[in-house]
């Protein structure tokens, strides 16, 4: 981490210098990846998703802790007429004219093993009569020093218990997804980096081809004057020169487009000069080890487990809806008096016990059908999860084999590039002395260009496969350590 920080500071300093002086910014592949992780839009999106998941996780944890609330009303004045029924059944209107103030302190705690809620509250109510008989004390106080309440569903689904199993997996999945997306940002940076590198190399190739074509056209004209080659060969050399000029225009246009794409992705203003990597990670991977790392660290493992639990929860919820029985019980004390202090003396007990039952007598099999639907959906999810797991293992096996073979492909491409370059230069000299046809020279040039492009493409494939494996396994194979982060520090 210290090395990366120093590298980042140096990189930013160099960037400022590049922007100020107008010189292109030379970036190595590591610096390009680091810059992409720091300030690309893709990295910002991944961070936003992590923060959202983090606060959802914090909300879930807070939901399991005691909740304390204070409810109070400002003094309320009420003056109105209300209907009053006499003992003989007739009605009349009575005047209400009073002022009221109340407050309640409430503490509740969810009981996750049973799914119930236990709460404790304390309240005080003050009432002042503004009209009527004024001979007595107009103030009245009612206190509930303490009341203990239990609300317990007896047969329904325990949502709190299920959430305690599902939410940790969801957050673990989000953290692994963030790390994977961070590696995918690196993969995107690698793609754009090598696209610009290849575009720059194509410009250099075409410029060299154009210079050679111009010189060889002059040589061909001189040979034609001496009668050593035909007019057709001269025209062929001129055509190659014109084609090189057209190719240069196209290569420069492609280079500008790739430059713009990388600058926009990295959010920099200076032109970028990518530095071709000279070394690659020297690692040999075993599929069993790679699969073990992937199953341990990849978000897929948490995703599969979470989806299975959610399917099980849906079945449990459907079965819980077949009947509903809720126990409500409250015990406490209350007191009333004309003075606040006296309202807490000579307290009277307060008990409430209530059992609510809801049983469907005739629903035409609707609730039973909902259970069957949930069970069928669970079977579908289980099949999908098995299929997804098999595809994951298969794709990982193919990717591991591709990476292991890519080192040899890169070595072959490097050797082929060196041979093609040497062959082309030899053919140019041979053509100058008149023992090589224009067709053979054109073929050597094409082979040279394709060999150079193939070498860069194979180098790109090696790095891309490597970071693709990192994104799946969340493991740094070069240093043999897990890819991790301080999530608490990142989200804050």
C-alpha positions in Angstrom: 0.0 0.0 0.0 2.8 2.4 0.7 4.4 1.7 -2.7 1.1 2.4 -4.4 0.7 5.7 -2.4 4.1 6.9 -3.4 3.5 5.8 -7.0 0.2 7.7 -6.9 1.8 10.9 -5.6 4.5 10.7 -8.2 1.9 10.0 -10.9 -0.2 13.0 -10.0 2.9 15.2 -9.9 3.9 14.1 -13.3 0.4 14.6 -14.6 0.4 18.2 -13.4 3.7 18.7 -15.2 2.4 17.1 -18.4 -0.8 19.2 -18.4 1.2 22.4 -17.7 3.8 21.8 -20.4 1.6 20.1 -23.0 3.9 17.0 -23.1 2.2 13.6 -23.3 1.8 11.7 -20.1 3.8 8.5 -20.2 1.8 5.8 -18.3 2.9 2.3 -17.4 0.2 -0.4 -17.2 0.3 -0.4 -13.4 -0.1 3.4 -13.3 -3.0 3.2 -15.7 -4.8 0.6 -13.6 -4.1 2.6 -10.4 -5.5 5.8 -12.0 -8.6 4.0 -13.2 -9.3 2.6 -9.8 -9.0 6.1 -8.3 -11.0 8.3 -10.5 -12.8 6.5 -13.3 -16.6 6.7 -13.5 -16.8 2.9 -13.3 -14.9 2.9 -10.0 -17.2 5.6 -8.7 -20.3 3.6 -9.6 -18.8 0.5 -7.8 -18.1 2.6 -4.7 -21.7 4.0 -4.7 -23.1 0.5 -4.9 -20.9 -0.6 -2.0 -22.0 2.4 0.2 -25.7 1.6 -0.5 -25.1 -2.1 0.6 -23.1 -0.9 3.6 -25.9 1.3 4.9 -28.5 -1.4 4.3 -26.3 -3.7 6.4 -26.0 -1.0 9.1 -29.8 -0.6 9.1 -30.3 -4.3 9.5 -27.9 -4.4 12.5 -29.6 -1.4 14.0 -33.0 -3.1 13.6 -31.8 -5.9 16.0 -30.8 -3.4 18.7 -33.2 -1.7 21.3 -35.0 1.3 19.9 -35.7 4.2 22.2 -38.2 6.9 21.2 -39.8 9.9 22.9 -43.3 11.0 21.8 -44.7 14.2 23.1 -47.3 16.8 22.1 -47.1 20.5 22.7 -49.9 21.8 24.9 -53.2 21.3 23.0 -56.2 23.5 23.6 -59.6 22.0 22.8 -62.9 23.9 22.9 -65.8 22.3 21.1 -69.2 20.6 21.5 -69.5 16.8 21.5 -72.5 14.5 21.5 -73.5 13.0 24.9 -76.1 10.2 25.4 -78.2 10.4 28.6 -79.4 7.4 30.6 -82.8 7.6 29.0 -81.2 7.2 25.6 -81.7 10.8 24.4 -78.7 12.8 23.1 -77.5 16.3 23.9 -74.5 18.4 23.3 -71.9 19.1 26.0 -69.1 21.6 25.9 -65.5 20.5 26.1 -63.0 23.2 27.1 -59.7 21.9 28.2 -55.9 21.9 27.7 -53.9 18.7 27.4 -50.2 17.8 27.4 -48.7 14.3 27.3 -45.4 12.5 26.7 -44.3 8.9 26.4 -40.9 7.3 26.6 -40.9 4.0 24.7 -38.2 1.3 24.5 -38.7 -1.7 22.2 -36.6 -4.8 21.4 -37.2 -7.4 18.8 -36.8 -11.0 20.0 -35.2 -12.7 17.1 -35.5 -16.3 18.3 -39.3 -16.0 18.5 -40.1 -13.1 16.2 -41.9 -11.2 18.8 -41.4 -7.7 20.2 -40.9 -6.7 23.8 -41.4 -3.1 24.8 -41.2 -1.0 28.0 -42.8 2.4 28.2 -43.5 5.2 30.7 -46.0 8.0 30.1 -47.4 11.1 31.8 -50.6 12.9 30.8 -51.8 16.3 32.1 -55.3 17.7 31.6 -56.6 21.1 32.7 -60.3 21.8 32.6 -61.0 25.3 31.4 -64.7 25.5 32.1 -67.4 23.8 34.3 -67.2 23.4 38.0 -64.3 25.6 39.2 -64.6 24.8 42.9 -62.2 21.8 42.6 -58.7 21.5 41.2 -58.8 22.0 37.5 -55.5 20.0 37.0 -55.5 16.3 36.5 -52.5 14.0 36.0 -52.4 10.4 34.9 -49.2 8.5 35.1 -48.0 5.1 33.8 -44.6 4.8 35.5 -43.9 1.5 33.8 -45.7 -0.9 31.4 -44.2 -4.0 29.9 -45.8 -5.2 26.6 -45.2 -8.4 24.7 -46.5 -8.9 21.1 -45.8 -12.4 19.9 -47.0 -14.1 16.7 -47.4 -17.8 17.5 -47.4 -19.6 14.1 -46.4 -17.0 11.5 -43.0 -16.7 9.8 -40.2 -15.3 11.9 -39.0 -12.6 9.6 -36.3 -11.3 12.0 -34.7 -14.8 12.3 -34.7 -15.2 8.5 -33.2 -11.8 8.0 -30.4 -12.6 10.4 -29.4 -15.4 8.1 -30.0 -13.6 4.8 -28.6 -10.1 5.4 -25.0 -11.1 6.4 -24.8 -13.1 3.1 -26.2 -10.1 1.2 -23.5 -7.8 2.6 -20.7 -10.3 2.1 -22.0 -10.6 -1.5 -21.9 -6.8 -1.9 -18.3 -6.6 -0.6 -17.1 -9.4 -3.0 -19.0 -7.7 -5.8 -17.2 -4.4 -5.1 -13.8 -6.1 -5.2 -14.8 -7.9 -8.5 -16.0 -4.6 -10.0 -12.7 -3.0 -9.0 -10.8 -5.7 -10.8 -13.2 -5.2 -13.8 -12.2 -1.6 -13.8 -8.6 -2.7 -14.2 -9.7 -5.0 -17.0 -11.4 -2.1 -18.8 -8.3 0.0 -18.3 -6.1 -2.8 -19.7 -8.4 -3.0 -22.8 -8.2 0.8 -23.5 -4.5 0.9 -22.6 -3.6 -1.8 -25.2 -6.0 -0.4 -27.8 -4.1 2.9 -27.6 -0.8 1.0 -27.5 -1.7 -0.9 -30.6 -3.0 2.2 -32.3 0.3 4.0 -31.6 2.2 1.0 -32.9 0.1 0.9 -36.1 0.9 4.6 -36.7 4.6 3.9 -36.3 4.3 0.8 -38.6 2.5 2.8 -41.3 4.9 5.7 -41.0 7.8 3.3 -41.5 6.1 1.6 -44.3 5.4 5.0 -46.0 9.0 6.0 -45.7 10.2 2.7 -47.1 7.6 2.8 -49.9 8.8 6.3 -50.9 12.4 5.2 -51.0 11.6 2.0 -52.8 9.5 3.9 -55.3 12.5 6.1 -56.0 14.7 3.0 -56.4 12.1 1.4 -58.7 12.0 4.6 -60.9 15.8 4.5 -61.2 15.8 0.8 -62.0 13.1 1.4 -64.7 15.3 4.0 -66.3 18.1 1.4 -66.4 15.6 -1.2 -67.8 16.2 -3.7 -65.0 12.5 -3.9 -64.0 9.2 -3.5 -65.8 6.8 -0.6 -65.8 4.3 -2.8 -64.0 6.7 -3.1 -61.0 7.1 0.6 -60.9 3.3 1.1 -60.8 3.1 -1.6 -58.1 5.6 0.4 -56.0 3.7 3.6 -56.5 0.4 1.8 -55.5 2.1 0.6 -52.3 3.1 4.2 -51.6 -0.4 5.5 -52.1 -1.8 2.7 -50.0 0.7 3.6 -47.2 -0.4 7.2 -47.3 -4.1 6.2 -47.0 -3.3 3.7 -44.2 -1.5 6.5 -42.3 -4.5 8.7 -42.4 -6.7 5.9 -41.1 -4.2 4.9 -38.4 -3.9 8.5 -37.1 -7.7 8.7 -37.0 -8.0 5.5 -35.0 -5.2 6.6 -32.7 -7.1 9.9 -31.9 -10.3 7.9 -31.2 -8.4 5.5 -28.8 -6.6 8.4 -27.1 -9.9 10.1 -26.5 -11.5 6.9 -25.1 -8.6 6.3 -22.6 -8.5 9.9 -21.5 -12.2 10.0 -20.9 -12.1 6.8 -18.9 -9.2 8.0 -16.7 -10.6 11.5 -16.5 -7.3 13.2 -17.5 -6.7 16.1 -19.9 -3.2 15.4 -21.0 -2.4 13.2 -24.0 -1.3 9.7 -22.9 1.7 7.8 -24.1 1.3 4.1 -23.0 4.5 2.3 -22.1 4.6 -1.3 -23.3 5.0 -3.7 -20.4 8.3 -5.6 -20.6 7.4 -8.2 -17.9 4.4 -10.3 -17.2 3.4 -12.2 -14.0 5.2 -15.6 -14.0 2.6 -17.9 -12.5 1.3 -21.3 -13.4 -2.2 -22.0 -12.1 -3.8 -25.3 -11.1 -7.6 -25.5 -11.8 -8.4 -27.1 -8.4 -6.7 -24.3 -6.5 -8.3 -21.6 -8.7 -11.7 -23.1 -8.2 -11.2 -23.3 -4.4 -10.2 -19.6 -4.3 -13.2 -18.7 -6.4 -15.7 -20.6 -4.3 -14.2 -19.1 -1.1 -14.0 -15.5 -2.2 -16.3 -14.9 -5.2 -19.7 -13.3 -4.7 -21.3 -16.3 -6.4 -21.0 -18.4 -3.3 -22.9 -15.9 -1.2 -25.4 -15.3 -4.0 -26.2 -19.0 -4.3 -26.7 -19.4 -0.6 -28.7 -16.2 -0.3 -31.1 -17.2 -3.2 -31.6 -20.6 -1.6 -32.5 -19.0 1.8 -34.8 -16.5 0.1 -36.6 -19.4 -1.7 -36.9 -21.2 1.7 -38.2 -18.0 3.3 -40.9 -17.6 0.7 -42.1 -21.2 1.4 -42.1 -20.5 5.2 -44.0 -17.2 4.7 -46.6 -18.9 2.5 -47.1 -21.6 5.2 -47.3 -19.0 7.9 -50.2 -17.3 6.1 -52.4 -20.4 6.4 -53.3 -19.1 9.9 -52.5 -16.2 12.1 -52.4 -16.3 16.0 -51.0 -13.4 17.9 -50.5 -13.1 21.7 -50.6 -9.6 23.2 -49.9 -9.1 26.9 -49.3 -6.0 28.9 -48.6 -5.5 32.6 -47.9 -2.3 34.4 -49.1 0.3 36.9 -51.0 3.5 36.6 -52.1 6.3 38.8 -54.2 9.6 38.7 -54.2 12.7 40.9 -54.7 16.4 40.8 -51.0 16.9 41.4 -48.1 15.4 39.4 -46.2 14.0 42.4 -49.3 12.3 43.8 -50.0 10.6 40.4 -47.1 8.3 41.2 -48.5 7.2 44.6 -51.0 4.5 45.4 -50.5 3.0 41.9 -53.0 0.6 40.5 -52.1 -2.5 38.5 -52.8 -2.5 34.8 -53.0 -5.9 32.9 -54.1 -6.7 29.4 -54.0 -10.2 27.9 -55.3 -10.7 24.4 -55.0 -13.5 21.8 -56.0 -12.8 18.3 -56.8 -15.6 15.9 -57.4 -15.5 12.2 -58.3 -18.8 10.5 -59.6 -18.9 6.9 -62.8 -20.9 6.8 -63.3 -20.9 3.0 -60.7 -19.5 0.6 -61.1 -22.0 -2.2 -57.6 -23.3 -1.7 -56.0 -19.9 -2.3 -53.5 -20.1 0.6 -52.7 -23.8 -0.1 -52.1 -22.8 -3.7 -49.7 -20.1 -2.6 -47.7 -22.7 -0.6 -47.5 -24.9 -3.7 -46.4 -22.0 -5.9 -43.7 -21.1 -3.4 -42.5 -24.7 -3.2 -42.4 -24.9 -7.0 -40.5 -21.7 -7.3 -38.0 -23.1 -4.8 -37.4 -26.1 -7.0 -36.9 -23.8 -10.0 -34.4 -21.8 -8.0 -32.5 -24.9 -6.9 -32.2 -26.1 -10.5 -31.1 -22.6 -11.7 -28.5 -22.5 -8.9 -27.1 -26.0 -9.9 -26.9 -24.9 -13.5 -25.2 -21.6 -12.6 -22.7 -23.4 -10.4 -21.8 -25.8 -13.2 -21.4 -23.1 -15.8 -19.3 -21.1 -13.4 -16.9 -24.1 -12.9 -16.8 -24.9 -16.6 -16.0 -21.3 -17.6 -13.4 -21.0 -14.9 -11.7 -24.2 -16.2 -11.6 -22.8 -19.7 -10.2 -19.5 -18.5 -7.5 -21.2 -16.4 -6.4 -23.3 -19.4 -6.4 -20.2 -21.7 -4.2 -18.3 -19.2 -1.7 -21.2 -18.8 -1.4 -21.6 -22.6 -1.1 -17.8 -23.2 2.5 -17.7 -21.9 3.5 -20.0 -24.7 1.4 -18.0 -27.2 3.2 -14.8 -26.1 6.6 -16.4 -26.5 5.8 -17.6 -30.0 4.4 -14.2 -30.9 7.6 -12.4 -29.7 9.8 -14.8 -31.6 7.7 -14.5 -34.8 7.8 -10.7 -34.5 11.6 -10.7 -34.3 11.8 -13.1 -37.3 9.3 -11.1 -39.4 11.2 -7.8 -38.7 14.5 -9.3 -39.7 13.0 -10.9 -42.8 11.5 -7.7 -43.9 14.7 -5.7 -43.6 16.6 -8.4 -45.4 14.0 -8.3 -48.3 14.2 -4.6 -48.5 18.0 -4.8 -49.1 17.5 -7.6 -51.5 15.0 -5.6 -53.5 17.4 -2.7 -53.7 19.9 -4.9 -55.5 17.3 -6.2 -57.8 17.0 -9.9 -56.8 13.5 -9.7 -55.2 10.1 -9.1 -56.8 7.6 -6.4 -55.6 5.1 -9.2 -54.7 7.6 -10.9 -52.4 8.5 -7.6 -50.8 4.8 -6.8 -50.2 4.2 -10.2 -48.6 7.2 -9.6 -46.2 5.8 -6.2 -45.2 2.4 -7.7 -44.5 3.9 -10.5 -42.5 6.0 -7.9 -40.5 3.0 -5.8 -39.7 0.8 -8.7 -38.7 3.5 -10.2 -36.5 4.0 -6.9 -34.6 0.2 -6.5 -34.1 -0.1 -10.1 -33.0 2.6 -9.7 -30.4 0.8 -6.8 -28.8 -2.5 -8.6 -29.0 -1.0 -11.7 -27.3 0.5 -9.5 -24.6 -2.9 -7.9 -24.1 -4.6 -11.3 -23.8 -2.1 -12.4 -21.2 -2.8 -9.4 -18.9 -6.5 -9.5 -19.6 -6.8 -13.2 -18.7 -4.7 -12.6 -15.6 -6.9 -9.8 -14.3 -10.0 -11.7 -15.3 -8.9 -14.6 -13.0 -8.2 -12.1 -10.3 -11.7 -10.6 -10.6 -13.2 -14.1 -10.3 -11.1 -15.5 -7.5 -10.3 -12.3 -5.7 -6.8 -13.6 -5.3 -3.5 -12.0 -6.2 -1.6 -15.0 -7.7 1.6 -13.1 -8.3 2.0 -12.3 -4.5 -0.1 -15.3 -3.3 -2.5 -13.2 -1.1 -6.2 -12.4 -1.1 -7.5 -9.2 -2.7 -9.2 -7.3 0.2 -10.0 -3.8 1.4 -10.8 -1.8 4.5 -14.5 -1.5 3.7 -15.3 0.6 6.8 -12.7 3.2 5.7 -13.8 3.1 2.1 -17.4 3.8 2.7 -16.6 6.7 5.0 
